[in-house]
Amino acid sequence: MKILFLFVFLFSINAIAQEVLDKVVAVVDNQYILLSELEFQTQMIAYQRKLNPKDPNLKKAVLNSLIEEKLMLVQAELDSIRVTEDEVNRQLEFQIENFIQQFGSKEKLEQAYNRPLEKIKRELRDDIRSNILIQKVQDQKFARLEVSRYEVEQFFEQYKDSIGLVPEEVQLSQIFIQAKLSDYDKEILRSKLRSILDSIKNGGDFADFARRYSEDAATAKQGGDLGFVRRGLFFKEFEEVVFTMKEGEISDIIETPIGFHIAQLVERRGESVRVRHILLKLQPSPESEQKIIDFLSAIRDSIISGKNSFAYYARLYSEDKSTAQFGGEMGKVPVAELDPDLRNLISKMKEGEVSKPRKLTVSKDMYGYQLIYLEKRIPEHYPDINLDYDKIAQLALFRKKQKVYQELVEQLKKQVYWEIRL
């Protein structure tokens, strides 16, 4: 799958790419692969994996990978696979948020990329759309793939010496409850934003109020200015309002999944609009959070006193659907893969112990509190077909998927016109 821009290394790569006299190095159906794209991807992979970017074998491998991507996009077209704007928007926002966290602020991100945020988003959209299409093709082809016990055992016999040591693991369970706004919390938020809106309508400067009150850290300093944007980049609820507004008009309160907004249409230019907004984020009150902590503490007391099991309460109350139905079981987790706070917590717990409630941030817009149950510690060891069956089965399935993927690529190469012109 195509790797998105690695911003840390962007300047040096861009400098190299700009020195390349562009030409077509490969054709796949009606799609072209340019020399600049090949050089760009080769430099990035070489940097990431600490390889020699001038190695001809590396460049050949990268070109083959790019050709395979284009073939997967052809397959997506043959299978009538589509990607919605909502899917692209969600992935785009997730990617941008990661980049902002990596660089520390929107301004530093724009500085590093030498472009405004909206332009960065526009340049990433096509790559993200292609990545989602390719993922959907793979999901469709792999959906029914399974491995039998016999296949797993055969895989283990063939590769057990190359699997390596299984790192230290812990077997954990959780009870998770998401922090939510009560109706009262929402009403307080609406009331605050209504006061801001009334002040603006009575002559207050929108940009000044955005700088003072907006909780959108990426735009507040710019007076809430989101720049010129086309449809498809905002939440649906926000777009339905701002694209029907007149220049200079100020909206009523708009609710989206991340909070309450008021918007001002600054300018309309063709199919694009320039909008300012003030955002108050949906954040539960301390009182609401304390209720969750108290509730989880009561559950913990009931487990410790033997009133009922951890699994019983997880099935009854946990809001993490992926684990609740299994009594909260998270499976075996490598200690090295735990976030530092959880790893530190686990290091102080004994087998069979239940933690006190701890805060868990799921995403930038979702968090809650959880109880952790340490069922078992598993020291580092050589792979064992019985103890590590699930892990070995995953490796066997991955190997099988690789084989199916390569067979699909070879089949497409026979059906679709492609040519290397390097």
PyMOL commands that set and color helices and strands:
alter all, ss='L'
color gray80, all
select helices_A, chain A and resi 7-19+35-49+56-78+85-103+106-113+117-142+149-163+183-201+206-213+220-222+236-242+286-304+310-317+321-324+335-337+340-347+389-415
alter helices_A, ss='H'
color red, helices_A
select strands_A, chain A and resi 24-28+31-34+169-178+225-229+254-256+259-269+272-281+329-334+353-354+358-363+366-378+418-420
alter strands_A, ss='S'
color yellow, strands_A
deselect
rebuild
show_as cartoon
